[in-house]
């Protein structure tokens, strides 16, 4: 096929995908669509339950309750390197051999040396090795979401928030929640926030001999950090939230729009843990034409550029490397945050404790992405009206939900902004 013909086909498919994306976005925000979307999910769950009850399910029991796992090979405390990449490739629009070329690309992740300093159950706490002789005295703990793997914070050399923070002289820790299996289905937000996160914070405080550390929460991890800090503010010096949902009912939040109608009791009662593949499918449904089509069409232009292709494949690895979600925690987060929007109402309960964001008086830096389709800007900016802090700062960066961490445009500016903001508050410790 001639170069001209290939260009013509690409142009046609690009137009088709862009038109489809625009039409889908308008349709997806209708009540009719969300109702039918939920109906589809509930029908599939009911079919699965009927198969389980009749003994016709082909899953293998792995838990004490005998419930089958959809992806038994991906559960537990696996290492990211154990992941086998299986990218979603729409064969109808891609040429023969494209998948093979992608599969041959390198998918190694991680740019920075680190050491495991604490573990509990499947949780791992890592400390990154300093790149300066005397790191900043107050350590920073990065808390990522339960969904997807935290190595996106250190994806590769030159595309790594952690690398940027280390070069700025910060002492960086990362919390890895691990990958739940069937034995973890009963883990709730109380376990993740009041137990695992608190124990990790205490391990760092003890190691450094300090009363307070800095928290940097990303996405759902930022929401967890807000809850944790509201309950244990005496352990946190400064709080940075990044692409963090606070108001879960803003007008253009498609994820919230779809999740609000889901029957989470049915989902958890049927599946136990929520499979990572289900969440991948849900996220693809937010922008299906772009995420399941256009990006692969665009990737045709980089097949002969090994460096860019490897970067593309690292992102693919991360996108589809999704742990299952502990059933109890997933149900509570979907119900209390997405469906009932309790965080901004001061009604969230973590264990026996009620989370009241108005009690937050410490310095807060709230970062959001201008083109975030997962956490709209308004969902993050709502934090300003919920806290009592007199030292509250907002920063907006160009890019998407993940793009601000791995995109070339923010590799220098984002870590520099975080570093500068934290160091400007060093007077707090000098006056203690």
Secondary structure, DSSP 8 states (H G I E B T S, - for coil): --HHHHHHHHHHHHHHHHHHHHHHHHHHTSHHHHHHHHHHHHHHHHHHHHHHHHT----EE-STT--EES-GGG-SS--GGG--------TTTS-TTHHHHHHTS------S-EEEEEEETTEEEEEE--SSSS--SS-EEEE--SSS-GGGGEEETTEEHHHHHHHTT--EEEEE-----GGGTT--HIIIIIIIIHHHHHHHHHHHT-S-EEEEEETHHHHHHHHHHHH-GGGEEEEEEES----TT-TT-HHHHHHTT--HHHHHHHHSSB-HHHHHHHHHTTSHHIIIIIHHHHGGGGTT-HHHHHHHHHHHHHHH----B-HHHHHHIIIIIIIT--TTTT-EEETTEEE-GGG--SEEEEEEETT-SSS-HHHHHGGGGT---SSEEEEEESS-TTHHHHSGGGTTHHHHHHHHHHHHTTHHHHT-
